[in-house]
């Protein structure tokens, strides 16, 4: 099985479906993976957001480490890094996985900021509260900075939106807490500043 749809646009890069182990040859820092899971909570979220997807993660590769990683925020683990090889061992629990390429100039400065941000965000707790959903929480540290406030919590799409802010792909004035997995799909694409 282990096939992943390359994008939800038809014939993206002449591939509709690619083998999961090919992702690392196509991936770059800041690319996105969208997920569809089959459980009651995920089904309710997809219905509420009118989306095929209920989870999103960002792809990372650190120059000092040989592995590719997905960085995600989950209620079980908080903000975690999972190696691509480890991810492949449980990827079949998802009913759909989509790989989305982000297109922008990957300068050493941007990638350095992303690495600093990822190290700073790693280990933070998962957080999805009514205050956050109603956009009542204010950020103590601007979301586009490579450092993260020590009390910051994330839900999955908020984490990915912050990663894209650090890369300069999302306007720093846009609140990451208002972004859902659907916003990373073709259905309701998030407005990027470039790419």
C-alpha positions as CSV (number, residue, x, y, z in Angstrom):
1,X,0.0,0.0,0.0
2,X,2.2,2.9,1.2
3,X,1.2,5.3,-1.6
4,X,0.6,9.0,-1.0
5,X,-1.2,11.4,-3.2
6,X,1.2,14.0,-4.3
7,X,-1.3,16.9,-4.2
8,X,-5.0,17.4,-4.4
9,X,-4.5,19.2,-7.8
10,X,-4.7,16.8,-10.7
11,X,-1.4,15.8,-12.2
12,X,0.8,17.9,-10.0
13,X,4.3,17.5,-11.2
14,X,3.0,14.7,-13.5
15,X,2.2,12.5,-10.5
16,X,-1.1,11.9,-8.9
17,X,0.1,9.2,-6.6
18,X,3.6,8.5,-5.4
19,X,5.2,5.8,-3.2
20,X,5.5,6.9,0.4
21,X,9.2,6.2,0.4
22,X,9.6,8.6,-2.6
23,X,8.5,11.6,-0.5
24,X,12.0,12.3,0.8
25,X,13.4,12.6,-2.7
26,X,10.7,15.2,-3.5
27,X,10.4,17.0,-0.2
28,X,11.9,20.2,1.0
29,X,11.8,22.0,4.3
30,X,8.4,23.6,4.8
31,X,6.4,21.3,2.6
32,X,3.1,20.1,4.1
33,X,1.4,16.8,4.7
34,X,-2.4,16.7,5.1
35,X,-4.1,13.7,6.8
36,X,-7.5,12.2,6.9
37,X,-8.1,9.8,9.8
38,X,-11.1,7.6,10.5
39,X,-12.3,8.2,14.0
40,X,-15.4,10.0,15.5
41,X,-13.5,13.2,16.5
42,X,-11.8,13.5,13.2
43,X,-15.1,12.9,11.3
44,X,-16.8,15.6,13.4
45,X,-14.0,18.1,12.7
46,X,-14.1,17.4,9.0
47,X,-17.9,18.0,9.0
48,X,-17.6,21.2,11.0
49,X,-14.8,22.6,8.8
50,X,-16.3,21.1,5.5
51,X,-12.9,19.5,4.8
52,X,-11.5,16.2,3.7
53,X,-8.7,16.7,6.2
54,X,-8.4,16.7,9.9
55,X,-4.7,16.9,10.5
56,X,-1.7,18.7,9.0
57,X,2.1,18.6,9.6
58,X,5.2,20.3,8.2
59,X,8.2,18.5,6.7
60,X,11.6,19.3,8.1
61,X,15.2,18.2,7.5
62,X,18.0,19.4,9.7
63,X,21.4,19.6,8.1
64,X,23.1,17.8,11.1
65,X,20.7,14.9,10.9
66,X,20.3,12.4,8.1
67,X,16.6,11.8,8.5
68,X,13.5,13.7,7.3
69,X,10.9,14.5,9.9
70,X,7.3,15.5,10.2
71,X,6.6,18.1,12.9
72,X,3.1,18.0,14.2
73,X,1.0,18.9,17.2
74,X,-1.2,16.2,18.6
75,X,-3.3,15.9,21.8
76,X,-1.3,12.9,22.8
77,X,2.3,14.1,22.2
78,X,2.1,17.9,22.0
79,X,4.6,19.3,19.5
80,X,6.7,16.3,18.3
81,X,9.1,15.4,15.6
82,X,8.7,12.0,14.0
83,X,11.2,10.6,11.5
84,X,9.8,9.8,8.1
85,X,10.9,6.1,8.5
86,X,9.0,5.9,11.8
87,X,6.0,7.6,10.3
88,X,5.8,5.0,7.5
89,X,5.4,2.3,10.2
90,X,2.0,3.7,11.1
91,X,0.9,5.7,8.0
92,X,-1.6,3.1,7.1
93,X,-3.8,4.2,10.0
94,X,-4.7,7.2,7.8
95,X,-7.4,6.9,5.1
96,X,-5.8,9.6,3.0
97,X,-2.4,11.4,3.1
98,X,-1.6,14.3,0.8
99,X,1.8,15.8,0.1
100,X,1.7,19.6,-0.8
101,X,4.8,21.3,-2.1
102,X,5.5,24.9,-0.9
103,X,7.2,27.0,-3.5
104,X,9.5,29.8,-2.2
105,X,13.2,30.7,-2.2
106,X,14.8,28.5,0.5
107,X,17.5,30.9,1.6
108,X,20.0,29.9,4.4
109,X,18.5,32.7,6.6
110,X,14.9,31.4,6.2
111,X,15.9,27.8,6.8
112,X,18.0,28.8,9.8
113,X,15.0,30.7,11.2
114,X,12.8,27.6,10.6
115,X,15.3,25.4,12.4
116,X,15.5,27.8,15.3
117,X,11.7,28.0,15.5
118,X,11.3,24.2,15.3
119,X,13.7,23.6,18.1
120,X,12.0,26.3,20.2
121,X,8.5,24.9,19.5
122,X,9.4,21.3,20.0
123,X,8.0,19.8,23.2
124,X,5.3,22.5,23.7
125,X,1.9,21.3,24.8
126,X,-1.1,20.8,22.5
127,X,-3.7,23.5,23.0
128,X,-7.1,24.0,21.5
129,X,-9.4,26.0,23.7
130,X,-12.6,28.0,23.3
131,X,-10.5,31.2,23.9
132,X,-8.1,30.3,21.1
133,X,-11.0,29.3,18.8
134,X,-12.7,32.6,19.4
135,X,-9.3,34.4,18.9
136,X,-9.4,35.9,22.4
137,X,-5.8,34.7,23.3
138,X,-3.1,37.2,22.4
139,X,0.4,36.2,21.4
140,X,3.1,37.2,23.8
141,X,5.8,36.8,21.1
142,X,5.0,37.7,17.5
143,X,4.1,34.4,15.6
144,X,6.6,35.1,12.8
145,X,9.6,35.1,15.1
146,X,12.0,32.1,15.3
147,X,11.6,32.0,19.1
148,X,8.5,30.7,20.8
149,X,7.0,32.0,24.1
150,X,7.6,29.3,26.8
151,X,3.8,29.0,27.6
152,X,2.7,28.8,23.9
153,X,0.4,25.8,23.0
154,X,-0.4,24.6,19.5
155,X,-3.0,22.6,17.6
156,X,-1.8,21.1,14.4
157,X,-2.8,23.7,11.8
158,X,-1.7,26.5,14.1
159,X,1.7,24.9,14.3
160,X,2.1,24.6,10.5
161,X,0.8,28.2,10.0
162,X,3.4,29.4,12.4
163,X,6.1,27.5,10.5
164,X,5.0,29.2,7.3
165,X,5.0,32.6,9.0
166,X,8.6,32.1,10.0
167,X,9.4,31.3,6.4
168,X,7.6,34.5,5.3
169,X,4.8,32.7,3.4
170,X,2.0,33.9,5.6
171,X,1.5,37.5,6.6
172,X,2.7,38.0,10.2
173,X,-0.6,39.9,11.0
174,X,-2.7,36.9,10.2
175,X,-3.5,34.9,13.3
176,X,-2.4,31.3,13.1
177,X,-5.1,30.2,15.5
178,X,-7.8,30.9,12.8
179,X,-6.2,28.4,10.4
180,X,-7.6,24.8,10.1
181,X,-6.3,21.8,8.1
182,X,-8.8,22.7,5.3
183,X,-6.9,26.0,4.8
184,X,-3.9,24.0,3.5
185,X,-6.0,22.2,0.9
186,X,-7.1,23.3,-2.5
187,X,-10.7,23.7,-1.3
188,X,-9.9,26.8,0.9
189,X,-6.3,27.6,0.2
190,X,-4.6,29.9,2.7
191,X,-3.4,33.1,1.2
192,X,0.4,33.1,0.9
193,X,2.6,36.1,0.6
194,X,4.6,34.3,-2.1
195,X,4.8,31.0,-3.9
